[in-house]
Every structure is written in structure tokens, then in C-alpha cells.
Amino acid sequence: MSQVNAAADQVQQQQVYLEAMGIQRWLPRRAIAAAPAPAAWVAEFVWPPVAGDEAPQPLSVARSSVATETPVMPSAERQRSRQDALASLKLDDSLGVSGATHKVEPKIPVAEVDTQIAEAPVEQPQRFLNPAFSLVFVPAGDLLLIDSLPPHAREAVNPAYRKLLSGVCRALGSAAQLDAMRLHHWPVFAGSSLNQGGEEAQRAVRRQLEVMFKAYPARRILLLGEPAAQWLLEQDQPLEAMRGLTFSLRTGVTTVVSYSITHMLKLPEFKADCWQDLQTLL
């Protein structure tokens, strides 16, 4: 068998499978401009295959013929080939050509992505809601004491207050510099014309701490009362969750939290608990 006939037989078998799957193929018998020359077997390829003793047209006639004949009914041999092809593909002949094609799954439409997705609002810290507090910054050698006062309660810094504050500093081996005491009130001014919200309040506390650190370098910090602990450590934990724990506002600076001076003046029994909290700073 020549190579041309072998190629034609192979392509004819392929055609059986293609027809079983409902796929049509067009083969040019003459050269087309700007296209590769057709293979040699194309000129002698006939489909549907002729039955019985009918012979394919001569090569010269096949190449000169352009028109396609109306397909004839499949012969017995073609019907058997078709059944074999369908069986190999596990297809049902009763479905016909259209039913033998592979089922194409419908594409799920991709949801259109909104380029302007609304970002979820960032929840503000609880302390940022209507911030109102007063802090007192007291340097004492290598110790910086930051106490919480009732908001704008200037009269709270009385002789009793100064005495207990000095006693706490002495217990830690330092002397309070009362003349260098700095009060920090928030809001600073009355009225709503200025931005005195939580973020601005936090920035103001940071600036005040920076000023005190530059003027009075410290290796220990004592935060007394919940406002001092929350605004200096920048977290919303309640005082009892932070008492006695060791924090670090800066590298090499030990920070401890305990009760405020005002709280211990009102409830002297809490002085013992405060003393326990201060052990880390000794």
C-alpha cells in the first residue's frame, strides 16, 4: 500500500469519528493563495466512501472538480463503521449527530467587580468618643510620674495631693520635682469650632510626652489612673486589666500602671495594692 493510500485510510477513519461527534471538515482539492499546498491524499479522499465496486474518481478528475455532490445514504459498511465509532466513544446513535456532541457546560457569568468598593469604616477606639481628661506630668529624677485627674479639676492638686504624690516618688527612691509639674487638659478650649476629637487628643498626649522626655530623660514611667494608662499606652483596656503589668513606652524604659493619687486619697485602703504594683520599678 502506498503512503498516499495509507494516509487516506487513516484520515478516513478519523472522518468516521468526526462525523460521529457531529464535526464537519472541509478539505481543499486545489492550492489556495497564501496557504500551504494540500497533502497528496486529499485529492483521492472521498466522503462518504463509495460502496461496492464503485471506484474513486481519477486523480486528474478529482483535482478539477470543485462542486460537492449531495451526500448519499450510508451504506452497510459505513453504518457498521459508524456504530463502531459510536461504541468507542460511548455515544448513543439514537441521539443523532447533534445529540452525540459533547455537552458544553454553561459558563457562569463573572460578577462585575466594582472598582469603587466601599471600605468598611475603621472602628475608632472607645477613648476617642467625646474625650475629656486631665493628666499631670511630674518628673522625679529618672522617674516620670503621669497621674490622672478629674477633667479640668484644677483644685484637685491640693496640699494633700502633693504630699501623697511626693510620698510615692520617695518610695521609689526619687524626689518629685513639683515645680516642674505640667498639667495637660483635654479638651483645651470650650466650643466646637476647633478639632478636639480623639485623634487630635492622642496626638496632643504624644507631643506632651515628647516634651517631657526631652527636658527630663527617664528610665522609669509610672502611669496612675485609667486615663493616663489608656492615653499613654494607646489602648482601651480597663485599669484593672493593666495594673501591675510591665509595659515599655520606649526602648529601655520600664512602665507600670496603678491607681491614681486621687483614688488613693478617697480610698486609702488601695495604697497597699498600689505598693504591690510598684515593685517592678524598685
Contacts in CASP RR format, 6 or more apart in sequence:
PFRMAT RR
TARGET T0000
AUTHOR 0000-0000-0000
METHOD contacts of the structure
MODEL  1
MSQVNAAADQVQQQQVYLEAMGIQRWLPRRAIAAAPAPAAWVAEFVWPPV
AGDEAPQPLSVARSSVATETPVMPSAERQRSRQDALASLKLDDSLGVSGA
THKVEPKIPVAEVDTQIAEAPVEQPQRFLNPAFSLVFVPAGDLLLIDSLP
PHAREAVNPAYRKLLSGVCRALGSAAQLDAMRLHHWPVFAGSSLNQGGEE
AQRAVRRQLEVMFKAYPARRILLLGEPAAQWLLEQDQPLEAMRGLTFSLR
TGVTTVVSYSITHMLKLPEFKADCWQDLQTLL
1 9 0 8 1.000
4 40 0 8 1.000
4 41 0 8 1.000
4 44 0 8 1.000
5 41 0 8 1.000
5 44 0 8 1.000
7 39 0 8 1.000
7 40 0 8 1.000
7 41 0 8 1.000
8 41 0 8 1.000
8 44 0 8 1.000
8 45 0 8 1.000
11 41 0 8 1.000
11 45 0 8 1.000
12 45 0 8 1.000
12 47 0 8 1.000
12 49 0 8 1.000
15 25 0 8 1.000
15 47 0 8 1.000
16 81 0 8 1.000
16 82 0 8 1.000
16 84 0 8 1.000
16 85 0 8 1.000
17 85 0 8 1.000
17 88 0 8 1.000
17 89 0 8 1.000
18 24 0 8 1.000
18 25 0 8 1.000
19 82 0 8 1.000
19 85 0 8 1.000
19 97 0 8 1.000
20 82 0 8 1.000
20 85 0 8 1.000
20 86 0 8 1.000
20 89 0 8 1.000
20 91 0 8 1.000
20 97 0 8 1.000
20 100 0 8 1.000
21 89 0 8 1.000
21 91 0 8 1.000
21 100 0 8 1.000
21 101 0 8 1.000
21 102 0 8 1.000
22 97 0 8 1.000
22 98 0 8 1.000
22 100 0 8 1.000
22 101 0 8 1.000
27 38 0 8 1.000
27 42 0 8 1.000
27 45 0 8 1.000
28 35 0 8 1.000
28 38 0 8 1.000
28 42 0 8 1.000
29 38 0 8 1.000
29 42 0 8 1.000
29 43 0 8 1.000
29 62 0 8 1.000
29 63 0 8 1.000
29 65 0 8 1.000
29 66 0 8 1.000
30 38 0 8 1.000
30 63 0 8 1.000
30 66 0 8 1.000
31 37 0 8 1.000
31 38 0 8 1.000
43 59 0 8 1.000
43 62 0 8 1.000
43 63 0 8 1.000
44 56 0 8 1.000
44 59 0 8 1.000
44 62 0 8 1.000
46 56 0 8 1.000
46 57 0 8 1.000
48 71 0 8 1.000
48 72 0 8 1.000
48 74 0 8 1.000
48 75 0 8 1.000
48 78 0 8 1.000
49 75 0 8 1.000
49 77 0 8 1.000
49 78 0 8 1.000
50 56 0 8 1.000
51 75 0 8 1.000
51 76 0 8 1.000
51 77 0 8 1.000
51 78 0 8 1.000
52 75 0 8 1.000
56 62 0 8 1.000
57 65 0 8 1.000
74 82 0 8 1.000
82 93 0 8 1.000
83 93 0 8 1.000
86 92 0 8 1.000
86 93 0 8 1.000
86 100 0 8 1.000
89 100 0 8 1.000
91 99 0 8 1.000
91 100 0 8 1.000
92 100 0 8 1.000
93 100 0 8 1.000
124 198 0 8 1.000
125 234 0 8 1.000
125 235 0 8 1.000
125 236 0 8 1.000
126 236 0 8 1.000
127 198 0 8 1.000
127 230 0 8 1.000
127 231 0 8 1.000
127 236 0 8 1.000
128 197 0 8 1.000
128 198 0 8 1.000
128 199 0 8 1.000
128 201 0 8 1.000
128 202 0 8 1.000
129 198 0 8 1.000
131 186 0 8 1.000
131 187 0 8 1.000
131 196 0 8 1.000
131 197 0 8 1.000
131 198 0 8 1.000
131 201 0 8 1.000
132 151 0 8 1.000
132 186 0 8 1.000
132 187 0 8 1.000
133 148 0 8 1.000
133 151 0 8 1.000
133 185 0 8 1.000
133 186 0 8 1.000
133 201 0 8 1.000
133 227 0 8 1.000
133 231 0 8 1.000
134 148 0 8 1.000
134 149 0 8 1.000
134 150 0 8 1.000
134 151 0 8 1.000
134 152 0 8 1.000
134 153 0 8 1.000
134 156 0 8 1.000
134 183 0 8 1.000
134 184 0 8 1.000
134 185 0 8 1.000
134 186 0 8 1.000
134 227 0 8 1.000
135 146 0 8 1.000
135 147 0 8 1.000
135 148 0 8 1.000
135 149 0 8 1.000
135 183 0 8 1.000
135 184 0 8 1.000
135 205 0 8 1.000
135 208 0 8 1.000
135 227 0 8 1.000
135 228 0 8 1.000
135 231 0 8 1.000
136 146 0 8 1.000
136 147 0 8 1.000
136 149 0 8 1.000
136 157 0 8 1.000
136 181 0 8 1.000
136 182 0 8 1.000
136 183 0 8 1.000
136 184 0 8 1.000
137 144 0 8 1.000
137 145 0 8 1.000
137 146 0 8 1.000
137 181 0 8 1.000
137 182 0 8 1.000
137 183 0 8 1.000
137 184 0 8 1.000
137 208 0 8 1.000
137 209 0 8 1.000
137 212 0 8 1.000
138 144 0 8 1.000
138 145 0 8 1.000
138 146 0 8 1.000
138 147 0 8 1.000
138 165 0 8 1.000
138 169 0 8 1.000
138 176 0 8 1.000
138 177 0 8 1.000
138 178 0 8 1.000
138 180 0 8 1.000
138 181 0 8 1.000
138 182 0 8 1.000
139 145 0 8 1.000
139 176 0 8 1.000
139 177 0 8 1.000
139 180 0 8 1.000
139 212 0 8 1.000
139 215 0 8 1.000
139 216 0 8 1.000
139 218 0 8 1.000
140 169 0 8 1.000
140 172 0 8 1.000
140 174 0 8 1.000
140 175 0 8 1.000
140 176 0 8 1.000
140 177 0 8 1.000
141 174 0 8 1.000
141 175 0 8 1.000
141 177 0 8 1.000
141 216 0 8 1.000
141 218 0 8 1.000
142 174 0 8 1.000
142 217 0 8 1.000
142 218 0 8 1.000
142 219 0 8 1.000
142 220 0 8 1.000
143 169 0 8 1.000
143 172 0 8 1.000
143 173 0 8 1.000
143 174 0 8 1.000
143 218 0 8 1.000
143 219 0 8 1.000
143 220 0 8 1.000
143 221 0 8 1.000
143 222 0 8 1.000
143 281 0 8 1.000
144 212 0 8 1.000
144 213 0 8 1.000
144 216 0 8 1.000
144 218 0 8 1.000
144 220 0 8 1.000
144 221 0 8 1.000
144 222 0 8 1.000
145 165 0 8 1.000
145 168 0 8 1.000
145 169 0 8 1.000
145 176 0 8 1.000
145 221 0 8 1.000
145 222 0 8 1.000
145 224 0 8 1.000
146 221 0 8 1.000
146 222 0 8 1.000
146 223 0 8 1.000
146 224 0 8 1.000
146 228 0 8 1.000
146 232 0 8 1.000
147 165 0 8 1.000
147 224 0 8 1.000
147 225 0 8 1.000
147 228 0 8 1.000
147 260 0 8 1.000
147 261 0 8 1.000
147 262 0 8 1.000
148 224 0 8 1.000
148 225 0 8 1.000
148 226 0 8 1.000
148 227 0 8 1.000
148 228 0 8 1.000
148 260 0 8 1.000
148 262 0 8 1.000
149 156 0 8 1.000
149 157 0 8 1.000
149 183 0 8 1.000
149 260 0 8 1.000
149 262 0 8 1.000
150 156 0 8 1.000
150 262 0 8 1.000
151 185 0 8 1.000
151 186 0 8 1.000
152 185 0 8 1.000
154 183 0 8 1.000
156 262 0 8 1.000
157 181 0 8 1.000
157 183 0 8 1.000
160 265 0 8 1.000
161 261 0 8 1.000
161 262 0 8 1.000
161 265 0 8 1.000
162 178 0 8 1.000
164 261 0 8 1.000
164 264 0 8 1.000
164 265 0 8 1.000
165 176 0 8 1.000
165 178 0 8 1.000
165 261 0 8 1.000
166 175 0 8 1.000
166 176 0 8 1.000
166 178 0 8 1.000
167 176 0 8 1.000
168 222 0 8 1.000
168 261 0 8 1.000
168 274 0 8 1.000
168 278 0 8 1.000
169 175 0 8 1.000
169 176 0 8 1.000
170 176 0 8 1.000
171 275 0 8 1.000
171 278 0 8 1.000
172 220 0 8 1.000
172 222 0 8 1.000
172 278 0 8 1.000
172 281 0 8 1.000
172 282 0 8 1.000
177 216 0 8 1.000
180 215 0 8 1.000
180 216 0 8 1.000
182 208 0 8 1.000
182 211 0 8 1.000
182 212 0 8 1.000
184 204 0 8 1.000
184 205 0 8 1.000
184 208 0 8 1.000
186 196 0 8 1.000
186 201 0 8 1.000
186 204 0 8 1.000
186 205 0 8 1.000
187 196 0 8 1.000
187 197 0 8 1.000
187 201 0 8 1.000
188 194 0 8 1.000
188 196 0 8 1.000
188 204 0 8 1.000
189 196 0 8 1.000
201 231 0 8 1.000
202 231 0 8 1.000
202 234 0 8 1.000
205 231 0 8 1.000
205 232 0 8 1.000
209 232 0 8 1.000
209 249 0 8 1.000
212 218 0 8 1.000
213 250 0 8 1.000
218 253 0 8 1.000
219 252 0 8 1.000
219 253 0 8 1.000
219 254 0 8 1.000
220 253 0 8 1.000
220 254 0 8 1.000
220 255 0 8 1.000
220 256 0 8 1.000
220 281 0 8 1.000
221 232 0 8 1.000
221 249 0 8 1.000
221 253 0 8 1.000
221 254 0 8 1.000
221 255 0 8 1.000
221 256 0 8 1.000
222 255 0 8 1.000
222 256 0 8 1.000
222 258 0 8 1.000
222 278 0 8 1.000
222 281 0 8 1.000
223 229 0 8 1.000
223 232 0 8 1.000
223 233 0 8 1.000
223 255 0 8 1.000
223 256 0 8 1.000
223 257 0 8 1.000
223 258 0 8 1.000
224 257 0 8 1.000
224 258 0 8 1.000
224 259 0 8 1.000
224 260 0 8 1.000
224 261 0 8 1.000
225 239 0 8 1.000
225 257 0 8 1.000
225 258 0 8 1.000
225 259 0 8 1.000
225 260 0 8 1.000
225 263 0 8 1.000
226 238 0 8 1.000
226 239 0 8 1.000
226 260 0 8 1.000
228 257 0 8 1.000
228 260 0 8 1.000
229 237 0 8 1.000
229 239 0 8 1.000
229 242 0 8 1.000
229 257 0 8 1.000
230 236 0 8 1.000
230 237 0 8 1.000
232 249 0 8 1.000
232 255 0 8 1.000
233 242 0 8 1.000
233 247 0 8 1.000
233 249 0 8 1.000
233 255 0 8 1.000
233 257 0 8 1.000
239 257 0 8 1.000
239 259 0 8 1.000
242 257 0 8 1.000
243 257 0 8 1.000
243 258 0 8 1.000
243 259 0 8 1.000
243 273 0 8 1.000
243 277 0 8 1.000
244 256 0 8 1.000
244 257 0 8 1.000
244 258 0 8 1.000
244 276 0 8 1.000
244 277 0 8 1.000
244 280 0 8 1.000
245 256 0 8 1.000
245 257 0 8 1.000
246 254 0 8 1.000
246 255 0 8 1.000
246 256 0 8 1.000
246 280 0 8 1.000
247 255 0 8 1.000
247 256 0 8 1.000
247 257 0 8 1.000
248 254 0 8 1.000
248 255 0 8 1.000
249 255 0 8 1.000
254 280 0 8 1.000
254 281 0 8 1.000
256 277 0 8 1.000
256 278 0 8 1.000
256 280 0 8 1.000
256 281 0 8 1.000
257 277 0 8 1.000
258 273 0 8 1.000
258 274 0 8 1.000
258 277 0 8 1.000
258 278 0 8 1.000
259 270 0 8 1.000
259 273 0 8 1.000
259 274 0 8 1.000
259 277 0 8 1.000
263 270 0 8 1.000
264 270 0 8 1.000
264 271 0 8 1.000
264 274 0 8 1.000
END
